[in-house]
Amino acid sequence: MAKNKTAKNKSVVSSQKYLDIAEIREDTVIMRDNTLRAVLLVSSINFALKSEDEQGAIISSYVSFLNNIDFPLQIAIQSRELDINGYLEQLKQKEKEQTNELLKIQTAEYTQYIEELVSMAKIMNKRFYVVVPYDPVSDKKKNFFSSLLEVLKPATLIKMKEERFLKYKVELGRRVENVMSSLASTGLNAVQLDTQSLIELYYNTYNPKTSKNQRLADVKNLRVAE
């Protein structure tokens, strides 16, 4: 058993070594090359249901948004099978709490209907993300050997100094505000993911099967080795 456990731990460490993420803190993703990322969760609009004038206004605002940014952006769409187990548990609890017999029966029938609907067809949930990067000018001036050394370092060994991190974070924050303001002009609401949400996003992305059965603990309760 001990050998299997050791082999499993080695496998986990070797997998983490190939991730581009060095650490996540203060609502910010720090990459192994010391660049930063902020991730925005963005709402959607049903473009097809808009009038011709509204569609024209949205397109015009979006073009203006693209013309006003002078840095790269990543737009990601994530599709996941909708997990409504929590909702079904709430319905079953409501059914138990009902004192009116008719409402109790109706709640039970509604719960059964939802369960059958989900079992018959996979209902997908789409989420839209905009990744805002910040790449300091100093990183662009690194020579080949310095860049190569950073790539070969384990992610756990790369720690950005606090003073430099705060300086970069301010610059990243300005970009985030600019993007959020521009998206709002097109009718889209955006929220920056906090540390807990970022960890959950990457955990669910890299572990789609495991995350269904093993929920991630609150980041406040996690102990990280220094």
Backbone bond lengths (Angstrom), bond angles and torsions (degrees), N, CA, C in turn:
res aa  C-N    CA-C-N  psi(-1)  N-CA   C-N-CA  omega(-1)  CA-C   N-CA-C  phi
1 M - - - 1.463 - - 1.533 111.66 -
2 A 1.361 114.99 -40.02 1.471 119.27 -178.09 1.515 111.09 -63.91
3 K 1.363 115.89 -39.05 1.453 120.11 179.71 1.517 111.48 -64.70
4 N 1.345 115.32 -42.22 1.476 119.70 179.02 1.520 111.34 -62.71
5 K 1.345 115.46 -40.39 1.456 120.28 -179.49 1.526 110.79 -65.34
6 T 1.351 115.33 -41.96 1.460 119.66 178.92 1.520 111.79 -63.84
7 A 1.331 116.13 -41.76 1.461 121.09 178.96 1.514 111.10 -63.24
8 K 1.341 115.75 -38.57 1.458 120.48 179.82 1.522 110.33 -65.41
9 N 1.363 117.02 -42.84 1.458 121.02 179.77 1.519 111.52 -62.94
10 K 1.350 116.19 -41.00 1.457 120.68 177.69 1.518 111.34 -62.29
11 S 1.341 115.46 -36.94 1.465 120.09 179.71 1.514 111.31 -65.15
12 V 1.365 115.73 -41.06 1.458 120.48 -179.99 1.527 110.61 -64.56
13 V 1.343 116.12 -46.08 1.460 120.53 -179.24 1.520 111.10 -61.25
14 S 1.317 116.93 -44.31 1.459 120.28 -178.56 1.521 111.31 -65.47
15 S 1.323 117.81 -31.75 1.468 120.93 177.56 1.516 110.77 -69.93
16 Q 1.328 116.89 -43.48 1.460 121.09 -179.21 1.529 111.72 -63.76
17 K 1.339 115.72 -28.34 1.461 120.13 -177.90 1.526 111.83 -63.39
18 Y 1.326 117.06 -24.63 1.464 120.74 -176.91 1.532 113.08 -93.77
19 L 1.333 117.68 -2.09 1.459 120.19 177.06 1.525 109.90 -76.35
20 D 1.322 116.43 146.63 1.465 121.13 179.56 1.523 112.17 -80.84
21 I 1.332 117.35 -9.71 1.462 121.44 -176.59 1.524 110.11 -89.18
22 A 1.335 116.66 127.46 1.457 121.31 176.85 1.523 110.86 -88.58
23 E 1.327 116.46 -46.92 1.460 120.53 178.02 1.528 110.23 -163.06
24 I 1.329 114.65 164.26 1.468 121.63 176.97 1.520 107.42 -127.70
25 R 1.315 116.32 121.54 1.467 119.82 178.08 1.521 110.61 -155.93
26 E 1.326 114.41 151.26 1.468 122.36 178.19 1.530 111.63 50.20
27 D 1.319 116.20 47.30 1.469 123.83 176.15 1.532 112.18 63.72
28 T 1.313 116.86 23.44 1.463 121.74 -175.31 1.519 110.79 -133.66
29 V 1.335 115.80 140.20 1.462 121.67 174.97 1.526 108.36 -97.59
30 I 1.321 116.31 123.92 1.466 121.28 177.33 1.524 108.16 -103.17
31 M 1.315 116.16 120.82 1.448 121.07 -178.92 1.520 110.58 -84.16
32 R 1.313 116.06 167.42 1.463 120.42 -177.80 1.527 112.87 -66.08
33 D 1.320 117.10 -22.74 1.472 119.80 178.12 1.528 111.97 -91.99
34 N 1.363 115.60 13.83 1.468 122.83 178.05 1.522 113.76 70.02
35 T 1.318 118.66 16.81 1.461 120.96 169.90 1.525 107.82 -88.53
36 L 1.320 116.64 160.25 1.457 121.96 -176.15 1.522 111.30 -113.22
37 R 1.329 115.00 156.65 1.458 121.23 175.63 1.530 108.86 -138.78
38 A 1.333 115.26 139.02 1.461 122.15 168.25 1.521 106.49 -117.62
39 V 1.315 117.27 142.50 1.460 121.08 -177.62 1.525 109.01 -117.90
40 L 1.326 115.84 127.44 1.460 121.86 179.35 1.522 109.79 -108.19
41 L 1.321 116.09 133.09 1.455 121.50 171.18 1.523 106.98 -91.55
42 V 1.331 116.32 122.12 1.468 121.31 -171.19 1.526 110.35 -115.80
43 S 1.328 114.91 139.34 1.463 120.18 177.61 1.527 109.66 -73.19
44 S 1.319 116.42 174.86 1.466 120.82 179.04 1.528 109.79 -124.97
45 I 1.321 115.71 163.09 1.462 120.88 174.84 1.523 108.24 -131.58
46 N 1.308 116.33 148.38 1.462 120.70 177.93 1.522 107.85 -88.11
47 F 1.331 115.02 93.00 1.462 121.75 -174.41 1.526 111.67 -61.52
48 A 1.340 116.64 -36.19 1.465 121.20 -175.49 1.529 112.19 -66.21
49 L 1.327 116.97 -26.28 1.465 120.28 -178.05 1.536 113.23 -87.25
50 K 1.324 116.13 -4.80 1.458 120.01 179.49 1.531 110.21 -80.27
51 S 1.333 115.56 153.23 1.458 120.33 175.83 1.527 109.47 -70.88
52 E 1.324 115.92 168.33 1.463 120.01 -178.59 1.529 111.40 -61.34
53 D 1.333 116.78 -39.92 1.465 120.72 178.74 1.526 111.00 -65.98
54 E 1.337 116.14 -41.16 1.462 120.11 179.50 1.523 111.02 -65.88
55 Q 1.330 116.56 -40.59 1.462 120.36 177.79 1.525 111.19 -62.03
56 G 1.330 115.75 -41.53 1.456 120.23 178.33 1.515 111.90 -62.93
57 A 1.332 116.64 -39.73 1.466 121.19 -179.96 1.526 110.56 -67.07
58 I 1.335 116.34 -39.70 1.473 120.92 179.48 1.525 110.36 -64.82
59 I 1.331 116.10 -45.10 1.473 120.69 179.59 1.524 110.57 -62.17
60 S 1.322 115.71 -43.35 1.464 120.79 -179.78 1.529 110.79 -62.37
61 S 1.339 116.59 -42.49 1.466 120.85 179.73 1.524 111.04 -66.38
62 Y 1.333 115.99 -38.22 1.462 120.40 -179.51 1.531 111.17 -68.31
63 V 1.331 116.54 -40.57 1.467 120.79 177.01 1.523 110.22 -62.42
64 S 1.339 115.93 -41.88 1.462 120.71 178.39 1.522 110.82 -63.21
65 F 1.332 115.53 -39.57 1.465 121.15 178.14 1.526 110.98 -60.54
66 L 1.330 117.11 -46.31 1.465 121.52 -179.39 1.536 111.56 -65.64
67 N 1.328 116.12 -36.26 1.472 120.33 -177.72 1.529 112.22 -73.67
68 N 1.333 116.19 -22.43 1.463 119.72 -174.50 1.529 113.61 -91.32
69 I 1.330 118.54 -11.18 1.460 119.68 179.37 1.529 109.71 -95.62
70 D 1.328 115.78 140.84 1.465 120.53 -179.21 1.527 111.07 -118.43
71 F 1.325 116.33 28.22 1.459 121.60 178.24 1.532 108.25 -143.45
72 P 1.322 117.58 156.60 1.471 119.71 -177.63 1.522 111.89 -72.55
73 L 1.322 115.68 150.39 1.463 122.45 175.84 1.525 108.93 -128.45
74 Q 1.306 116.21 150.94 1.461 120.21 173.63 1.523 108.27 -116.68
75 I 1.324 116.50 126.38 1.463 122.03 176.52 1.518 107.82 -108.83
76 A 1.323 116.64 121.22 1.469 121.43 -176.77 1.524 110.14 -123.39
77 I 1.325 115.92 138.87 1.469 122.43 176.33 1.516 107.38 -117.58
78 Q 1.305 116.09 124.17 1.465 121.10 -178.35 1.523 109.61 -114.07
79 S 1.329 116.01 123.44 1.471 121.65 178.03 1.514 108.83 -106.53
80 R 1.311 116.13 127.87 1.457 122.06 179.11 1.527 109.05 -135.28
81 E 1.330 114.95 146.24 1.462 118.88 174.90 1.517 108.32 -64.84
82 L 1.323 116.36 130.50 1.460 121.67 -175.03 1.526 110.74 -65.47
83 D 1.328 115.89 124.81 1.464 122.10 178.34 1.524 108.68 -99.58
84 I 1.322 116.43 109.08 1.464 120.03 -177.91 1.534 111.73 -114.70
85 N 1.330 116.23 19.79 1.470 119.60 -179.79 1.522 111.57 -59.25
86 G 1.337 115.38 -39.78 1.459 119.01 178.72 1.523 111.69 -63.29
87 Y 1.333 116.11 -40.65 1.477 121.05 178.64 1.522 111.12 -65.07
88 L 1.341 116.79 -41.08 1.462 120.82 179.27 1.523 111.07 -65.20
89 E 1.326 117.07 -37.52 1.468 120.44 177.81 1.522 110.46 -64.61
90 Q 1.332 116.61 -38.12 1.470 120.42 177.60 1.526 110.92 -63.92
91 L 1.339 116.11 -41.69 1.461 120.16 179.03 1.532 111.36 -63.22
92 K 1.320 116.56 -42.30 1.471 120.74 179.42 1.522 111.02 -65.31
93 Q 1.326 115.84 -35.67 1.457 119.92 177.02 1.523 110.73 -68.21
94 K 1.352 116.49 -39.68 1.464 121.11 176.66 1.524 110.63 -62.52
95 E 1.329 115.37 -38.74 1.466 120.45 179.23 1.531 110.54 -60.83
96 K 1.325 116.78 -41.78 1.465 120.77 179.89 1.523 111.87 -67.52
97 E 1.342 115.60 -32.09 1.465 120.24 -176.34 1.525 113.23 -83.05
98 Q 1.328 117.46 -14.54 1.465 120.84 -177.62 1.527 110.98 -65.98
99 T 1.339 115.14 131.07 1.472 119.96 176.71 1.529 110.90 -97.31
100 N 1.331 115.81 -22.77 1.454 120.98 176.85 1.531 108.90 -83.66
101 E 1.337 116.43 121.67 1.466 121.12 -174.06 1.528 112.22 -63.12
102 L 1.343 116.69 -37.85 1.464 120.51 179.92 1.529 110.88 -65.31
103 L 1.345 116.81 -44.86 1.464 120.84 178.36 1.528 110.95 -65.03
104 K 1.320 116.11 -33.07 1.459 121.12 178.61 1.529 110.48 -63.88
105 I 1.348 115.54 -44.01 1.469 120.84 179.24 1.528 110.88 -66.65
106 Q 1.338 116.48 -42.80 1.462 120.73 -179.87 1.531 111.98 -64.31
107 T 1.321 116.31 -38.76 1.471 120.61 177.75 1.525 110.34 -64.53
108 A 1.334 117.07 -41.98 1.469 121.89 179.17 1.528 110.63 -64.06
109 E 1.335 116.66 -41.93 1.464 120.76 179.87 1.528 111.09 -66.90
110 Y 1.318 116.20 -38.96 1.468 120.43 179.08 1.533 110.62 -65.72
111 T 1.325 115.96 -41.97 1.470 120.80 178.22 1.521 110.68 -61.55
112 Q 1.323 116.10 -42.93 1.470 120.31 178.97 1.532 111.06 -64.94
113 Y 1.325 116.31 -38.53 1.459 120.92 179.15 1.538 110.84 -62.96
114 I 1.323 116.74 -44.50 1.467 121.34 179.74 1.527 110.41 -63.61
115 E 1.332 117.24 -42.64 1.469 121.32 179.31 1.525 111.02 -61.70
116 E 1.337 117.15 -42.62 1.471 121.28 179.85 1.530 111.03 -68.54
117 L 1.327 116.41 -37.98 1.464 120.75 -180.00 1.527 110.85 -63.23
118 V 1.338 115.84 -44.09 1.463 120.43 -179.17 1.531 111.34 -68.85
119 S 1.329 117.21 -36.72 1.470 120.76 -179.65 1.533 111.70 -69.92
120 M 1.331 117.18 -29.12 1.465 121.38 -178.29 1.529 112.25 -78.82
121 A 1.310 117.13 -34.73 1.477 120.41 -176.58 1.518 109.82 -140.98
122 K 1.314 115.54 138.60 1.451 120.50 177.46 1.532 109.37 -77.65
123 I 1.314 114.74 115.94 1.460 120.09 179.69 1.524 107.86 -94.64
124 M 1.327 115.46 119.30 1.459 120.70 -175.42 1.533 111.19 -96.33
125 N 1.297 114.82 142.91 1.456 121.96 177.15 1.524 108.35 -112.20
126 K 1.319 117.26 123.88 1.463 121.58 -179.11 1.530 110.35 -104.80
127 R 1.318 114.75 135.75 1.459 120.62 175.32 1.529 108.90 -125.71
128 F 1.315 114.43 142.46 1.463 120.47 -175.59 1.532 109.46 -115.04
129 Y 1.323 114.88 129.31 1.466 120.46 -177.87 1.528 110.73 -125.29
130 V 1.319 115.33 145.36 1.458 121.89 170.89 1.522 106.90 -120.89
131 V 1.326 115.89 122.72 1.467 121.61 -179.65 1.527 108.70 -99.13
132 V 1.327 115.66 120.10 1.469 121.80 -178.91 1.525 108.31 -104.09
133 P 1.345 118.01 119.82 1.465 120.14 -178.39 1.526 112.68 -99.23
134 Y 1.324 114.69 161.19 1.464 119.79 167.59 1.525 107.63 -137.91
135 D 1.316 115.89 119.80 1.456 122.34 -177.93 1.526 108.25 -118.19
136 P 1.329 118.00 103.27 1.468 121.07 -178.46 1.525 112.03 -57.76
137 V 1.328 115.55 145.85 1.461 120.85 -179.44 1.531 110.58 -60.50
138 S 1.321 117.51 -34.07 1.464 121.06 -177.41 1.519 111.55 -61.89
139 D 1.347 117.60 -31.52 1.459 120.37 -179.91 1.518 111.07 -67.04
140 K 1.324 117.14 -29.77 1.461 120.62 -177.65 1.532 111.74 -72.45
141 K 1.354 116.02 -18.66 1.451 119.76 -176.89 1.524 113.24 -95.43
142 K 1.330 117.50 2.82 1.456 120.02 -179.91 1.522 110.49 -68.59
143 N 1.318 113.90 143.57 1.457 117.21 178.41 1.523 110.56 -78.49
144 F 1.296 116.18 174.01 1.463 121.95 -174.19 1.520 111.56 -61.52
145 F 1.339 117.53 -42.64 1.460 120.57 -175.26 1.525 111.89 -70.31
146 S 1.352 117.15 -34.86 1.462 120.28 176.87 1.518 111.00 -65.20
147 S 1.331 116.61 -42.71 1.462 121.48 178.98 1.522 110.90 -65.41
148 L 1.343 116.20 -41.23 1.454 120.56 -179.88 1.520 111.16 -64.31
149 L 1.348 116.43 -39.60 1.456 120.64 179.88 1.514 111.11 -63.46
150 E 1.337 118.06 -38.90 1.459 121.62 179.00 1.521 111.19 -65.32
151 V 1.324 116.64 -39.78 1.460 120.74 -179.33 1.519 110.94 -64.09
152 L 1.355 116.09 -36.62 1.455 120.36 -177.02 1.520 113.06 -79.75
153 K 1.317 117.92 -16.15 1.459 120.62 179.92 1.524 110.34 -71.52
154 P 1.349 118.77 141.92 1.459 120.64 172.84 1.517 109.87 -63.37
155 A 1.317 116.61 145.54 1.473 120.56 -177.33 1.515 111.85 -59.22
156 T 1.338 117.70 -33.32 1.466 121.07 -176.96 1.522 112.40 -69.00
157 L 1.339 118.40 -16.82 1.455 121.15 -178.16 1.519 112.63 -92.36
158 I 1.322 117.40 -10.36 1.466 120.41 -176.37 1.526 108.71 -94.22
159 K 1.298 116.68 109.74 1.453 121.79 179.59 1.518 109.03 -125.55
160 M 1.301 116.36 127.33 1.457 120.07 -178.98 1.529 109.47 -84.91
161 K 1.318 116.31 135.45 1.449 120.38 178.81 1.526 109.87 -61.94
162 E 1.349 115.21 143.40 1.458 121.11 -173.11 1.529 112.31 -59.33
163 E 1.325 117.26 -44.58 1.465 120.92 -177.65 1.526 111.06 -61.59
164 R 1.317 116.18 -44.69 1.468 120.52 -179.78 1.526 110.43 -68.27
165 F 1.331 115.90 -39.08 1.462 120.29 179.50 1.528 111.17 -61.01
166 L 1.324 116.84 -45.72 1.465 120.76 -179.04 1.523 111.37 -63.70
167 K 1.333 116.26 -36.57 1.463 120.78 178.30 1.526 110.64 -65.03
168 Y 1.319 116.36 -46.20 1.469 120.99 178.96 1.532 110.90 -65.60
169 K 1.332 115.23 -37.05 1.465 120.35 -176.89 1.533 111.33 -64.93
170 V 1.339 116.30 -35.22 1.472 120.20 177.24 1.524 110.07 -63.65
171 E 1.332 116.28 -43.97 1.467 120.38 178.98 1.518 111.22 -64.39
172 L 1.327 115.51 -40.75 1.466 119.96 177.89 1.526 110.38 -63.87
173 G 1.340 116.05 -39.65 1.464 120.62 179.67 1.518 112.39 -60.56
174 R 1.329 116.60 -36.76 1.474 120.42 177.99 1.526 110.44 -64.87
175 R 1.312 115.83 -40.75 1.463 119.25 178.52 1.531 110.82 -65.31
176 V 1.329 115.72 -41.22 1.463 120.55 179.88 1.527 110.59 -60.87
177 E 1.331 116.61 -45.61 1.469 120.99 178.93 1.525 110.91 -61.15
178 N 1.320 116.34 -40.58 1.460 121.47 179.39 1.525 110.61 -62.88
179 V 1.325 116.37 -46.11 1.470 120.93 -179.07 1.521 111.06 -65.79
180 M 1.333 117.12 -44.53 1.468 120.85 -179.20 1.524 111.25 -62.89
181 S 1.330 116.19 -40.37 1.463 120.63 178.90 1.530 111.00 -65.21
182 S 1.333 116.20 -41.87 1.469 120.79 179.69 1.524 111.50 -67.01
183 L 1.336 116.32 -39.37 1.466 120.02 178.43 1.525 110.88 -66.10
184 A 1.328 116.41 -36.59 1.467 120.39 178.86 1.524 111.23 -62.46
185 S 1.336 116.75 -33.02 1.468 120.40 179.62 1.528 111.69 -68.64
186 T 1.326 116.96 -20.38 1.466 120.67 176.97 1.525 111.97 -94.00
187 G 1.348 116.90 1.55 1.460 120.82 179.55 1.511 113.98 91.52
188 L 1.332 117.05 14.09 1.467 121.25 -179.01 1.525 110.04 -108.36
189 N 1.324 116.23 132.28 1.452 121.25 176.15 1.530 109.17 -94.37
190 A 1.316 116.78 139.59 1.464 121.32 -178.83 1.521 110.02 -132.00
191 V 1.331 115.28 142.12 1.461 122.12 178.09 1.516 108.12 -130.01
192 Q 1.333 116.96 132.35 1.459 119.61 178.33 1.525 109.62 -78.50
193 L 1.320 116.76 131.69 1.460 121.23 179.43 1.521 110.06 -70.48
194 D 1.343 115.83 135.86 1.457 119.58 176.16 1.527 109.75 -84.70
195 T 1.312 116.70 -178.80 1.467 121.45 -174.96 1.521 111.98 -57.45
196 Q 1.346 116.55 -47.01 1.461 120.12 -179.39 1.530 111.23 -61.47
197 S 1.326 116.69 -43.39 1.470 121.17 -178.98 1.525 111.36 -66.79
198 L 1.334 117.08 -36.41 1.468 120.86 178.13 1.528 110.76 -65.10
199 I 1.326 115.71 -45.43 1.467 119.74 -179.88 1.522 110.34 -62.22
200 E 1.335 116.22 -42.64 1.467 120.44 178.85 1.524 110.94 -64.49
201 L 1.330 117.24 -39.88 1.467 121.36 179.61 1.526 111.09 -60.04
202 Y 1.316 116.72 -50.08 1.473 120.02 -178.49 1.523 111.57 -71.74
203 Y 1.328 116.46 -34.76 1.466 119.92 177.61 1.525 110.34 -63.17
204 N 1.332 116.85 -46.56 1.467 120.99 179.70 1.526 111.82 -68.50
205 T 1.340 116.49 -31.95 1.464 120.39 -179.19 1.526 111.54 -71.47
206 Y 1.332 115.99 -44.92 1.460 119.89 -177.34 1.538 112.84 -84.26
207 N 1.335 116.48 -16.60 1.473 120.48 -179.39 1.531 110.24 -132.04
208 P 1.330 118.28 63.13 1.472 120.84 -174.17 1.534 113.72 -61.47
209 K 1.322 117.43 -36.66 1.465 120.62 -178.63 1.525 111.31 -79.35
210 T 1.322 115.91 -45.20 1.467 120.31 -178.79 1.516 111.89 -63.60
211 S 1.336 116.54 -39.51 1.461 121.19 -174.82 1.526 112.62 -64.58
212 K 1.344 117.26 -22.37 1.467 119.66 179.29 1.522 111.54 -68.86
213 N 1.334 115.88 -35.20 1.466 120.73 -175.96 1.518 113.27 -103.61
214 Q 1.317 117.17 -21.71 1.456 120.98 -177.03 1.516 109.96 -124.60
215 R 1.330 115.19 100.36 1.457 120.20 -178.31 1.521 110.69 -73.52
216 L 1.330 115.22 148.30 1.451 121.00 179.74 1.518 109.89 -79.51
217 A 1.330 116.06 138.54 1.463 120.64 179.31 1.524 110.44 -72.48
218 D 1.332 115.24 159.34 1.461 119.94 176.69 1.523 109.04 -61.68
219 V 1.328 116.58 136.52 1.463 121.18 -176.81 1.522 111.57 -59.40
220 K 1.322 118.21 -26.95 1.457 121.77 179.62 1.533 111.98 -68.16
221 N 1.345 115.16 -24.12 1.459 119.91 -179.27 1.526 113.61 -95.67
222 L 1.350 115.82 -0.47 1.457 119.85 -179.11 1.522 109.94 -86.60
223 R 1.316 114.94 139.04 1.466 120.18 176.69 1.507 108.18 -106.71
224 V 1.315 115.90 122.75 1.458 121.17 -177.80 1.518 108.65 -110.69
225 A 1.319 116.11 129.95 1.458 120.55 179.99 1.522 109.91 -69.10
226 E 1.318 116.51 135.16 1.472 120.80 179.72 1.533 109.71 -80.18
